[in-house]
Amino acid sequence: MEKCKLCLVRDMADKADIYEYVKKTRAMLSEKEKASDELYEERLNVCMSCGSLLAGTCAKCGCYVEIRAASASSHCPVSKW
């Protein structure tokens, strides 16, 4: 049986303080720097299906995927988006 990876930080009830940080970080980006809501969700969907997602972080680079996905100029460390 596959171990639960806990998906994204926003889905983890005991990590509400970290998710607040994610939301604040995304809000600090200018409109030019920020990925559109549609692009952001598309990226997160890719991350949620990736075997490198572990408790909201990328096992390849260590980032919180919700923060990396928020920046329009960011990219996946393994080129999935």
KEKE-3310 file (N, C-alpha, C; in steps of 0.2 Angstrom, whole numbers, plus 5000, padded with zeros to 4 digits):
npx = (5004:5003:5011:5003:5005:5001:4998:4995:5000:4989:4980:4982:4977:4984:4994:4991:4997:5008:5002:4996:5008:5011:5000:5002:5015:5012:5002:5011:5017:5019:5007:5012:5023:5016:5009:4994:4978:4973:4984:4992:4984:4984:4998:4999:4991:4999:5009:5003:5001:5014:5027:5037:5032:5030:5022:5018:5030:5043:5052:5063:5069:5066:5057:5042:5029:5018:5022:5032:5025:5017:5024:5026:5037:5044:5049:5047:5058:5061:5056:5042:5032)
npy = (4994:5011:5024:5038:5054:5067:5077:5094:5108:5116:5107:5101:5100:5102:5110:5124:5136:5136:5136:5149:5156:5153:5158:5172:5174:5172:5183:5194:5194:5204:5208:5206:5197:5186:5170:5166:5162:5151:5145:5143:5133:5123:5119:5115:5104:5095:5094:5087:5074:5070:5059:5065:5073:5077:5079:5093:5098:5098:5084:5084:5097:5103:5114:5122:5117:5125:5138:5139:5137:5148:5159:5167:5165:5154:5137:5119:5108:5096:5098:5096:5106)
npz = (5000:4996:5004:5012:5005:5010:5001:4997:5006:5009:5011:5023:5039:5051:5048:5046:5050:5041:5029:5029:5028:5015:5008:5011:5005:4992:4990:4991:4979:4964:4951:4939:4942:4947:4944:4935:4942:4936:4929:4941:4948:4938:4938:4952:4951:4943:4952:4962:4957:4956:4960:4968:4977:4994:5008:5005:5000:4988:4984:4976:4976:4988:4990:4995:4986:4983:4984:4974:4963:4962:4957:4941:4933:4938:4938:4936:4945:4939:4926:4923:4923)
capx = (5000:5007:5010:5000:5010:4998:4997:4997:5000:4982:4975:4984:4974:4989:4999:4988:5002:5013:4998:4996:5014:5010:4995:5005:5020:5008:4999:5016:5020:5015:5003:5017:5026:5011:5005:4987:4975:4972:4991:4994:4980:4987:5004:4998:4988:5004:5013:4999:5002:5021:5030:5042:5028:5030:5020:5018:5036:5046:5058:5069:5072:5065:5053:5035:5027:5013:5026:5036:5020:5014:5028:5025:5044:5046:5048:5047:5065:5061:5053:5035:5029)
capy = (5000:5017:5029:5045:5060:5072:5082:5101:5111:5119:5101:5098:5104:5104:5115:5130:5141:5136:5138:5156:5159:5152:5163:5179:5175:5173:5189:5199:5195:5209:5205:5204:5191:5181:5166:5167:5157:5145:5142:5140:5127:5118:5117:5111:5097:5091:5092:5082:5068:5068:5055:5068:5077:5074:5084:5099:5100:5094:5080:5086:5103:5105:5120:5122:5118:5130:5144:5139:5137:5155:5164:5165:5163:5148:5131:5113:5106:5090:5100:5094:5112)
capz = (5000:4995:5010:5011:5005:5012:4996:4997:5013:5011:5013:5030:5044:5056:5045:5045:5050:5035:5023:5030:5025:5008:5005:5011:5000:4985:4989:4990:4972:4959:4946:4934:4944:4949:4939:4935:4946:4932:4929:4948:4949:4934:4941:4958:4949:4941:4958:4966:4953:4955:4965:4972:4982:5000:5013:5002:4998:4982:4986:4971:4977:4995:4990:4995:4979:4982:4983:4968:4958:4962:4953:4934:4930:4941:4934:4940:4945:4934:4920:4922:4921)
cpx = (5004:5005:5007:5005:5007:4997:5000:4997:4993:4978:4977:4982:4979:4994:4996:4993:5006:5008:4997:5002:5014:5006:4999:5011:5017:5005:5005:5019:5016:5011:5007:5021:5022:5009:4998:4984:4975:4979:4993:4991:4983:4993:5003:4995:4994:5008:5010:5000:5009:5023:5035:5038:5028:5028:5020:5025:5039:5052:5064:5073:5071:5060:5046:5032:5022:5016:5029:5030:5017:5018:5027:5032:5047:5045:5049:5055:5066:5057:5046:5030:5033)
cpy = (5006:5022:5036:5050:5066:5078:5089:5103:5114:5113:5098:5102:5106:5108:5121:5136:5142:5138:5146:5159:5158:5157:5170:5180:5176:5180:5195:5199:5200:5205:5202:5197:5185:5177:5167:5161:5151:5141:5139:5134:5121:5115:5113:5104:5093:5089:5087:5075:5066:5064:5059:5073:5074:5080:5091:5102:5095:5091:5081:5092:5106:5111:5118:5123:5123:5137:5144:5140:5144:5160:5162:5163:5157:5142:5125:5111:5100:5092:5097:5100:5117)
cpz = (5000:5002:5008:5011:5007:5007:4997:5004:5014:5013:5020:5035:5050:5054:5043:5045:5044:5029:5023:5027:5017:5005:5006:5006:4993:4984:4989:4983:4968:4954:4940:4936:4946:4944:4940:4939:4942:4931:4935:4949:4944:4936:4947:4956:4947:4947:4962:4963:4953:4961:4970:4977:4988:5005:5011:5000:4992:4985:4982:4973:4984:4995:4992:4988:4978:4981:4976:4962:4957:4958:4945:4931:4933:4936:4939:4940:4940:4928:4918:4921:4920)
residu = (MET:GLU:LYS:CYS:LYS:LEU:CYS:LEU:VAL:ARG:ASP:MET:ALA:ASP:LYS:ALA:ASP:ILE:TYR:GLU:TYR:VAL:LYS:LYS:THR:ARG:ALA:MET:LEU:SER:GLU:LYS:GLU:LYS:ALA:SER:ASP:GLU:LEU:TYR:GLU:GLU:ARG:LEU:ASN:VAL:CYS:MET:SER:CYS:GLY:SER:LEU:LEU:ALA:GLY:THR:CYS:ALA:LYS:CYS:GLY:CYS:TYR:VAL:GLU:ILE:ARG:ALA:ALA:SER:ALA:SER:SER:HIS:CYS:PRO:VAL:SER:LYS:TRP)
# end
